[in-house]
Amino acid sequence: MSFFMRVDVVQHERAFVLVDEVPTRYLVPGRYRLTYPFRNVRVVRVATGLPLANLDAELLALVPPSDLQVVDLGADERAILYHRGRPLKWLGRGQHQVWTVEHVPARALTPPTPTVRVERVDTTGVSTTPLRDDVRAIVPASDYVEATATEGSVTLRYVDGTLDAVLPAGRHAAWTVAHKVQLAVIDLRERLLHVTGQEVMTQDRVTLRLNLSTAFRVADARRLAVVARAPDDILYLAMQLAAREAVATRTLDELLASREALADGLFAQVKERAESVGLELLRFGIKDVVLPGEMKELLNRVIQAQKEAEANVITRREETAATRSLAQTAKVLAENPLLVRLKELEAYKDLAAKVGQVHLVLGEGAVPSLQLKG
């Protein structure tokens, strides 16, 4: 039993006086003298340094509105608790008790400024302005999503499982409180896809490996999102099937002779399949045609034989032309003896220029007829 009690309430706290366990009085900072004869008195102290409180209804009824704010938020409502100008806590659905008491220095001459502020946020819609980094840090992922699409890409926004909008490059944000929202970034820039080591069989039963490459980009992001789950895999399969079908209808010789025509045919066939899923095929090429080892050796021998035959044909052609030229020269000399004599003299001249001495062998009786002229 208490008849007299002295209570000191300091800054950053409040006190409740319970008389016979019934909340009776609310005490602000100061010194108090409590007198409750023949009663059971108890003092409950509550710190106000932390903005959020958790008082039961009986204690809450004693707190004046100037000291504590009660914020009731519905299922689709949210609020931000600011403390000294900085976002401190994200408030979800339900009731929140926020201390708004002013902590005034003992000798302060200027009126106090509010240290706690509650800002309600409209989260009933979908689209919103991206939050500041300090606010975003306290918002849970279940209430807010954000995506940044760089130049050359777009953002797909799904609302409750339905594609809602295709957003351009930039920073985009959405509330996920009233609706389930997803943001997906799609790259529209050119990409490459390679099909390597694809084994196919020609019409003449020669097994070879093809290396294919294609350049493509996303032309219709909405169609891509709705129609295709894995567009790269679809394009890869289209390249495989088109290559098998095209090679199976050609012999090895036809394939090697019409490689560019084959690539053009594959381009047209794969392009149609790519457009059906929202892709645009830009280029298509056959990088390599790899033959088995024994087939490569045999093909090299065939090419060597072909080249040797071509060389023999050229040699025979040149020999025939030379023989024909000699025959024509002989015919002209036979018809003109004087030309024969001139040819002999040219031969003697060439011979004299190449030798230092000339030995003459004369028969009997030839000396008197020999004439030497200086």
C-alpha positions as CSV (number, residue, x, y, z in Angstrom):
1,M,0.0,0.0,0.0
2,S,1.3,3.4,-1.0
3,F,0.3,6.8,0.5
4,F,3.0,9.0,-1.1
5,M,5.2,8.5,-4.2
6,R,7.6,10.9,-5.9
7,V,8.1,10.3,-9.7
8,D,10.7,11.9,-12.0
9,V,10.0,11.6,-15.7
10,V,13.0,12.5,-17.9
11,Q,13.3,13.5,-21.5
12,H,12.8,10.8,-24.1
13,E,10.2,9.0,-22.0
14,R,6.6,9.1,-20.8
15,A,5.0,7.5,-17.8
16,F,1.6,6.0,-17.0
17,V,0.2,5.8,-13.4
18,L,-1.7,2.6,-12.7
19,V,-3.9,2.6,-9.7
20,D,-5.1,-0.8,-8.7
21,E,-3.8,-1.8,-12.2
22,V,-6.1,0.6,-13.9
23,P,-4.4,3.3,-16.1
24,T,-5.2,6.6,-14.5
25,R,-2.8,9.2,-15.4
26,Y,-0.3,10.1,-18.2
27,L,2.9,11.9,-17.2
28,V,5.2,14.0,-19.4
29,P,8.8,14.9,-18.4
30,G,8.9,16.5,-15.0
31,R,8.8,15.8,-11.2
32,Y,5.5,14.5,-9.7
33,R,4.2,13.8,-6.2
34,L,1.6,11.1,-6.2
35,T,-0.7,10.5,-3.3
36,Y,-3.1,7.6,-3.4
37,P,-3.8,6.5,0.2
38,F,-4.8,2.9,0.6
39,R,-4.4,2.1,-3.1
40,N,-2.0,0.0,-5.1
41,V,0.0,2.3,-7.3
42,R,2.4,1.4,-10.1
43,V,4.3,3.5,-12.7
44,V,4.9,2.2,-16.2
45,R,7.6,4.1,-18.1
46,V,7.8,4.1,-21.9
47,A,10.7,5.3,-24.0
48,T,9.9,7.8,-26.8
49,G,13.3,7.8,-28.4
50,L,12.1,5.1,-30.8
51,P,9.3,6.4,-33.0
52,L,7.1,3.4,-33.0
53,A,5.1,2.5,-29.9
54,N,3.0,-0.6,-29.0
55,L,0.5,0.5,-26.3
56,D,-2.6,-1.3,-25.5
57,A,-6.0,0.4,-25.8
58,E,-6.3,1.5,-22.2
59,L,-2.9,3.2,-22.2
60,L,-3.4,4.7,-25.6
61,A,-6.6,6.4,-24.5
62,L,-4.6,8.5,-22.0
63,V,-2.0,9.8,-24.6
64,P,-2.9,13.2,-26.1
65,P,-2.9,13.4,-30.0
66,S,0.0,15.9,-29.9
67,D,2.3,13.2,-28.4
68,L,1.3,10.1,-30.4
69,Q,-0.2,9.6,-33.9
70,V,-2.2,6.5,-34.7
71,V,-1.9,5.5,-38.4
72,D,-4.5,2.9,-39.7
73,L,-3.6,1.5,-43.1
74,G,-5.9,-0.7,-45.2
75,A,-4.9,-3.7,-47.2
76,D,-3.7,-1.6,-50.2
77,E,-2.3,1.3,-48.2
78,R,1.3,2.0,-47.2
79,A,3.2,4.8,-45.5
80,I,6.8,6.0,-44.9
81,L,8.0,6.9,-41.4
82,Y,10.5,9.7,-41.5
83,H,12.8,10.4,-38.5
84,R,14.8,13.6,-38.6
85,G,14.2,13.9,-42.3
86,R,15.4,10.4,-43.2
87,P,13.2,7.5,-44.1
88,L,13.2,5.1,-41.2
89,K,10.6,2.5,-41.8
90,W,8.1,1.3,-44.4
91,L,4.6,0.9,-42.8
92,G,2.4,-1.9,-44.1
93,R,-1.2,-2.7,-43.5
94,G,-2.6,-2.5,-40.0
95,Q,-2.4,0.0,-37.1
96,H,0.8,1.8,-36.3
97,Q,1.5,4.0,-33.2
98,V,4.0,6.7,-33.8
99,W,5.5,9.0,-31.1
100,T,5.4,12.6,-32.3
101,V,6.7,14.2,-29.1
102,E,9.1,17.1,-29.4
103,H,12.4,16.6,-27.7
104,V,13.2,20.1,-26.6
105,P,16.5,21.1,-25.0
106,A,16.2,22.5,-21.5
107,R,17.2,26.1,-22.6
108,A,16.0,26.1,-26.2
109,L,14.9,29.6,-27.4
110,T,13.5,28.5,-30.7
111,P,10.3,26.4,-31.2
112,P,11.0,22.8,-31.8
113,T,10.8,21.2,-35.2
114,P,9.0,17.9,-35.7
115,T,11.4,15.0,-35.6
116,V,8.9,12.4,-36.8
117,R,6.7,12.5,-39.8
118,V,4.4,10.0,-41.5
119,E,3.8,10.2,-45.2
120,R,1.1,8.1,-46.8
121,V,1.8,6.6,-50.2
122,D,-0.8,5.8,-52.8
123,T,0.0,2.2,-53.8
124,T,-3.4,1.4,-55.2
125,G,-2.3,1.8,-58.8
126,V,0.5,0.1,-60.8
127,S,2.8,2.7,-62.4
128,T,4.8,5.0,-60.2
129,T,7.8,7.3,-60.2
130,P,11.0,5.4,-59.2
131,L,11.8,5.9,-55.6
132,R,14.8,7.6,-54.2
133,D,17.6,5.2,-53.2
134,D,17.2,5.8,-49.4
135,V,13.4,5.2,-49.6
136,R,13.9,2.1,-51.9
137,A,16.2,0.6,-49.3
138,I,13.4,0.2,-46.8
139,V,10.7,-0.9,-49.2
140,P,10.2,-4.7,-49.4
141,A,10.3,-6.5,-52.7
142,S,6.8,-7.7,-52.2
143,D,5.5,-4.1,-52.5
144,Y,7.7,-2.5,-55.2
145,V,9.6,-3.6,-58.3
146,E,11.9,-1.6,-60.5
147,A,13.8,-2.3,-63.8
148,T,16.2,-0.3,-65.9
149,A,16.3,-0.8,-69.7
150,T,19.4,0.5,-71.3
151,E,19.4,2.1,-74.8
152,G,18.6,-0.7,-77.3
153,S,16.2,-2.5,-75.0
154,V,12.7,-2.3,-73.7
155,T,10.8,-3.4,-70.6
156,L,7.8,-5.6,-70.6
157,R,5.3,-5.0,-67.8
158,Y,3.0,-7.9,-66.7
159,V,0.0,-7.1,-64.4
160,D,-1.6,-10.1,-62.8
161,G,0.0,-12.4,-65.4
162,T,-1.2,-10.4,-68.4
163,L,1.2,-8.4,-70.6
164,D,0.2,-4.8,-69.9
165,A,2.7,-2.5,-71.7
166,V,6.0,-2.4,-73.6
167,L,8.0,0.4,-72.1
168,P,10.9,2.2,-73.8
169,A,14.5,2.5,-72.6
170,G,14.8,4.1,-69.2
171,R,14.1,3.4,-65.5
172,H,10.6,2.1,-64.7
173,A,8.9,1.2,-61.4
174,A,5.6,-0.3,-60.3
175,W,3.7,-1.0,-57.1
176,T,2.9,-4.7,-56.4
177,V,0.5,-4.0,-53.5
178,A,-2.9,-4.1,-55.2
179,H,-1.7,-6.1,-58.2
180,K,1.0,-8.6,-58.9
181,V,3.4,-6.9,-61.3
182,Q,6.5,-8.2,-63.1
183,L,9.0,-6.2,-65.1
184,A,11.2,-8.0,-67.7
185,V,13.9,-6.3,-69.8
186,I,14.2,-7.5,-73.5
187,D,17.4,-6.7,-75.4
188,L,16.6,-5.5,-79.0
189,R,20.2,-5.3,-80.2
190,E,21.8,-7.6,-82.8
191,R,22.9,-11.0,-81.5
192,L,24.7,-14.0,-82.9
193,L,23.7,-17.7,-82.8
194,H,26.0,-20.5,-83.8
195,V,25.2,-24.1,-84.6
196,T,28.5,-26.1,-84.5
197,G,29.3,-29.7,-85.4
198,Q,25.9,-30.4,-86.9
199,E,26.2,-33.9,-88.6
200,V,24.2,-34.3,-91.7
201,M,24.1,-36.9,-94.6
202,T,24.1,-35.9,-98.3
203,Q,22.0,-37.5,-101.0
204,D,25.0,-39.7,-102.0
205,R,25.3,-40.9,-98.3
206,V,28.4,-38.8,-97.3
207,T,28.3,-37.8,-93.7
208,L,29.7,-34.3,-93.0
209,R,29.6,-31.7,-90.3
210,L,28.3,-28.2,-90.8
211,N,29.0,-25.0,-88.8
212,L,26.3,-22.5,-89.2
213,S,26.0,-18.9,-88.0
214,T,23.2,-16.3,-88.0
215,A,22.7,-12.7,-86.9
216,F,19.3,-11.7,-85.6
217,R,17.5,-9.2,-83.3
218,V,14.1,-8.9,-81.6
219,A,11.7,-7.1,-84.0
220,D,8.4,-7.5,-82.0
221,A,9.0,-7.7,-78.3
222,R,5.3,-8.2,-77.5
223,R,5.0,-11.2,-79.9
224,L,8.2,-12.6,-78.6
225,A,6.9,-12.5,-75.0
226,V,3.5,-14.0,-75.8
227,V,4.5,-16.7,-78.4
228,A,7.9,-17.9,-77.4
229,R,9.3,-19.1,-74.1
230,A,12.8,-19.7,-75.3
231,P,13.2,-17.9,-78.7
232,D,16.9,-18.8,-79.0
233,D,16.2,-22.5,-78.7
234,I,13.4,-22.2,-81.4
235,L,15.8,-20.5,-83.8
236,Y,18.5,-23.0,-83.1
237,L,16.1,-25.9,-83.9
238,A,14.9,-24.2,-87.1
239,M,18.6,-23.9,-88.3
240,Q,19.2,-27.6,-87.5
241,L,16.1,-28.8,-89.3
242,A,16.6,-26.5,-92.3
243,A,20.2,-27.6,-92.7
244,R,19.3,-31.4,-92.6
245,E,16.5,-31.0,-95.1
246,A,18.6,-28.9,-97.6
247,V,21.7,-31.1,-97.4
248,A,19.7,-34.4,-97.7
249,T,18.5,-33.3,-101.2
250,R,22.0,-32.6,-102.6
251,T,25.0,-34.7,-103.5
252,L,28.4,-33.7,-102.1
253,D,29.5,-32.3,-105.4
254,E,26.3,-30.2,-105.6
255,L,26.8,-29.0,-102.0
256,L,30.4,-27.9,-102.6
257,A,29.6,-26.3,-105.9
258,S,26.5,-24.3,-104.6
259,R,27.5,-23.4,-101.1
260,E,26.2,-19.8,-101.5
261,A,23.0,-20.9,-103.0
262,L,22.5,-23.3,-100.1
263,A,23.1,-20.5,-97.6
264,D,20.5,-18.3,-99.4
265,G,17.9,-21.1,-99.3
266,L,18.5,-21.7,-95.6
267,F,18.2,-18.0,-94.9
268,A,14.8,-17.8,-96.5
269,Q,13.5,-20.9,-94.7
270,V,14.8,-19.9,-91.2
271,K,13.7,-16.3,-91.6
272,E,10.1,-17.3,-91.9
273,R,10.3,-19.3,-88.7
274,A,12.1,-16.5,-86.9
275,E,9.4,-14.0,-87.8
276,S,6.7,-16.2,-86.4
277,V,8.2,-15.7,-82.9
278,G,9.0,-12.0,-83.2
279,L,12.6,-12.2,-84.4
280,E,14.2,-10.7,-87.5
281,L,16.9,-12.7,-89.2
282,L,19.6,-10.3,-90.5
283,R,22.3,-12.6,-92.0
284,F,22.9,-16.4,-92.4
285,G,26.0,-18.2,-93.4
286,I,27.7,-21.6,-93.6
287,K,31.0,-21.1,-91.9
288,D,32.5,-24.5,-92.5
289,V,31.8,-27.8,-94.3
290,V,33.9,-30.5,-92.5
291,L,34.4,-33.8,-94.3
292,P,35.5,-37.1,-92.7
293,G,39.3,-37.8,-92.9
294,E,39.1,-40.5,-95.6
295,M,36.7,-38.5,-97.7
296,K,38.9,-35.5,-97.5
297,E,41.9,-37.5,-98.6
298,L,39.9,-39.0,-101.5
299,L,38.6,-35.6,-102.5
300,N,42.1,-34.2,-102.5
301,R,43.3,-37.0,-104.8
302,V,40.4,-36.3,-107.2
303,I,41.2,-32.6,-107.3
304,Q,44.9,-33.4,-107.9
305,A,44.0,-35.7,-110.8
306,Q,41.8,-33.1,-112.3
307,K,44.5,-30.5,-112.0
308,E,47.1,-32.8,-113.6
309,A,44.7,-33.6,-116.5
310,E,44.2,-29.9,-117.0
311,A,48.0,-29.3,-117.0
312,N,48.4,-32.1,-119.6
313,V,45.8,-30.6,-121.8
314,I,47.5,-27.2,-121.7
315,T,50.9,-28.8,-122.5
316,R,49.5,-30.7,-125.5
317,R,47.8,-27.5,-126.7
318,E,51.1,-25.6,-126.6
319,E,53.0,-28.4,-128.3
320,T,50.4,-28.6,-131.1
321,A,50.7,-24.8,-131.6
322,A,54.5,-25.0,-131.7
323,T,54.4,-27.8,-134.3
324,R,51.9,-26.0,-136.4
325,S,54.2,-22.9,-136.4
326,L,57.2,-25.0,-137.5
327,A,55.2,-26.5,-140.3
328,Q,54.2,-23.1,-141.6
329,T,57.9,-21.9,-141.4
330,A,59.1,-25.0,-143.3
331,K,56.6,-24.4,-146.0
332,V,57.7,-20.7,-146.4
333,L,61.4,-21.8,-146.6
334,A,60.6,-24.5,-149.2
335,E,58.9,-21.9,-151.4
336,N,61.8,-19.3,-151.1
337,P,65.4,-20.7,-151.3
338,L,66.8,-17.2,-150.8
339,L,65.2,-17.2,-147.3
340,V,67.0,-20.5,-146.6
341,R,70.3,-18.8,-147.5
342,L,69.6,-15.9,-145.2
343,K,68.8,-18.3,-142.4
344,E,72.1,-20.0,-143.0
345,L,74.0,-16.7,-142.9
346,E,72.2,-15.7,-139.6
347,A,73.3,-19.1,-138.2
348,Y,76.9,-18.5,-139.2
349,K,76.8,-15.0,-137.7
350,D,75.5,-16.3,-134.4
351,L,78.1,-19.1,-134.4
352,A,81.0,-16.7,-135.1
353,A,79.9,-14.5,-132.2
354,K,80.1,-17.5,-129.8
355,V,83.5,-19.1,-130.9
356,G,87.0,-17.7,-131.0
357,Q,88.5,-19.8,-133.8
358,V,87.1,-21.4,-137.0
359,H,88.8,-24.4,-138.5
360,L,88.2,-25.1,-142.2
361,V,88.6,-28.6,-143.6
362,L,89.1,-28.3,-147.3
363,G,89.0,-31.1,-149.8
364,E,91.5,-31.7,-152.6
365,G,91.6,-28.9,-155.1
366,A,89.8,-26.4,-152.9
367,V,92.9,-24.3,-151.9
368,P,93.2,-22.5,-155.3
369,S,89.6,-21.5,-155.2
370,L,89.8,-20.2,-151.6
371,Q,89.6,-16.4,-151.4
372,L,90.2,-14.5,-148.3
373,K,89.2,-10.8,-148.2
374,G,90.1,-8.3,-145.7
